[in-house]
Amino acid sequence: MTTVDEIKNRIDIVDLVSDSVKLRRSGKNYLGFCPFHDNKRTPAFVVFPDSGTWRCFGQCNEGGDIFKFVMKKEGWDFAETLRYLAEKAGVELQPQTEEQKEQDEQYDRYRQLLEEAVTFYQHQLTQAPEGKYALNYLLQRGVTRETIETFGLGFAPASWDVTHQYFLGKGYSELDLVESGMVTQREGGGVYDRFRNRLMFAIRDMGGRMSGFGARVLDPDDVPKYLNSPQTPLFDKGRLLYGLNLARKAIRAEDQVVIVEGYMDVIVPYQAGFLNTVSPMGTALTEDQMRLLKRFTRRIVLALDADAAGEKATLRGLEIARQALDHSAEISFNPRGLLRYEARLEADVRVTTIPEGMDPDEIVLRDPEEWRKIVESAKPIVLHVMETLASQKDLDDPKVKREISTRVLPLIEDIPNAVERDAYRQRLARLLKVDERALVGDGSPSRTSSPVRRRPKEQQAVEVEAMPVAKTSELLSRSLEKHCLRLLLQDPEWLHVLDRALQKNGLNRMDVTDFEYVDFQILARLIMQSLEQDRQEPQAYLTEHIPEELTSLVDELRNDPRLENKNAQKLQEDMIRTLMKLRLVRVNDGIQQMRFLMEEMQEAGETGINPYQDNMLHYTLMRSRLDLALGRLIQLD
């Protein structure tokens, strides 16, 4: 992760902007008056928490991320802004001290040791006679040899010192083995292998780096059944999710994550093509783990076994979210807390149950389609609680109706969205076969004939999905920006090809303002400058002038294997199409925003000249030109 990305992950754009701009919630987004021009009549400044960006749809017609906001507000350059935001986020920018460098080198050594341990344990599993029983266990549970390789599964010999002696022979010290969690110190002195006669699961961080191991017993008399690496500089169970390094791309692509309980519940579904599954390794989820998932999706499915989803567990231990007091605090879920966490996260958290006596891996092996249907049938929290309470109950008994409604209605009232609340009340009324008015309050008049009660305006959150800019369009926008730069970095001279194609279609040449994220804006500006100067070759100019903070991003973009052996003409066409699609996404978003802002003016009773009409005409014209240009490209294909 780059320094810029780390800062963005730590600073919430709503909190940052709220320091100087009064914002009010409007659907998923936040609305206020733009701080960069004089306008106190109609709010046109929108903050998008999902993408960490902002945009003014008024006079400025500008937007960007937290870096662009601070740079524009304070008049600083990127370096000054980076220092300010790094300090605010608690990110260290100073050159590493010798002590820090030494520590990093030591951590790299521990990771190398753990990587070699993966190979050692895998050899014991697949090649050593002693590991045959463990290998047969995996094969009988439906795990293929290819999957064993993919997940780095292995076997720890039933010995007190085989692992210890092996790594001493490889040149590692006893301290290395203790600090990496491979051996345990005896109280009376000396050490012994931590993992013995166990099936080994390699646990990696989000980036795929080795962090530690999980281990399952093979002898039913051994305890505990599961054993993890101890807390080490690399292994913090509360900040890791098993399988996330392999699942992250699928989670983004499917915009959904499925949370299961155990290692095999991740491995076997992955093998069957269900790639978006992770596990908190048999423990309760933590706040840090939920933050990890929030980077990739806000659609979360909790796949619980039948016992965990039972009535008592549903109401007392369905596990979720009080605010963690420290990094390792576990989230103690209950349905009410789950709803509040869902609202705070602006997530869609659903619950599905596994058939009694079965685990997800067993279901997938029996019938992958059955597992797909189970995940697809996951229900919102309130519906899950409602149906669980009603199962095997006499719903004709008035006291049962009262008991269920007493327990479900408080959950419904916790839902922030008025439309959802009404829908759940209607669903509960149908389930209990009662008049919906009875669920509003004894003797309360029908809501259809009573005035709508509203909170004071200064306290009221707008409860409609007022800002129709979907998260998907924001993610698509960033993806298109990144891909356009990826192609231009292959050869900056292609910018001339891009500009000619744009002008041929009556469109403006590429500009820095085509990019909303400051790190992308900096790269776009450097690409343009590399062609404007004549002292160096463009690639050499870029290499010399790219800020140190962006080198890892540039390396990633330049070395994308997907572009290898691709025809230059096809890549250029891809580049042209990508920028046009990027502009089309922005134009469509702009049109939707203009419609919303114009509707807000009407609802507020404002009359006179509409300040957004010119913007609407501009966006409409641009959409026509882009649609026509993209149509021509498709015909050429």
FENSULSUL-V788583 format. One record per run of one state. SS is the DSSP state (H for helix, E for strand, - for the rest). FROM is the first residue (numbers start at 1). LEN is the number of residues. If there is no record, write none. Layout:
SS_FROM_LEN / SS_FROM_LEN
This chain:
-_1_2 / H_3_8 / -_11_2 / H_13_6 / -_19_5 / E_24_3 / -_27_2 / E_29_4 / -_33_12 / E_45_4 / -_49_4 / E_53_4 / -_57_6 / E_63_2 / -_65_1 / H_66_9 / -_75_3 / H_78_12 / -_90_8 / H_98_29 / -_127_2 / H_129_12 / -_141_4 / H_145_7 / -_152_2 / E_154_3 / -_157_5 / H_162_8 / -_170_4 / H_174_6 / -_180_3 / E_183_3 / -_186_5 / E_191_3 / -_194_4 / E_198_7 / -_205_5 / E_210_8 / -_218_8 / E_226_3 / -_229_8 / H_237_3 / -_240_2 / E_242_1 / -_243_1 / H_244_11 / -_255_2 / E_257_4 / -_261_2 / H_263_9 / -_272_5 / E_277_3 / -_280_6 / E_286_1 / H_287_8 / -_295_4 / E_299_6 / -_305_6 / H_311_6 / -_317_13 / E_330_1 / -_331_4 / H_335_11 / -_346_2 / E_348_6 / -_354_6 / H_360_7 / -_367_1 / H_368_9 / -_377_2 / E_379_2 / H_381_10 / -_391_7 / H_398_16 / -_414_4 / H_418_15 / -_433_3 / H_436_4 / -_440_22 / E_462_1 / -_463_8 / H_471_20 / -_491_3 / H_494_11 / -_505_7 / H_512_3 / -_515_3 / H_518_15 / -_533_5 / H_538_8 / -_546_2 / H_548_11 / -_559_2 / H_561_3 / -_564_4 / H_568_36 / -_604_9 / H_613_24 / -_637_1
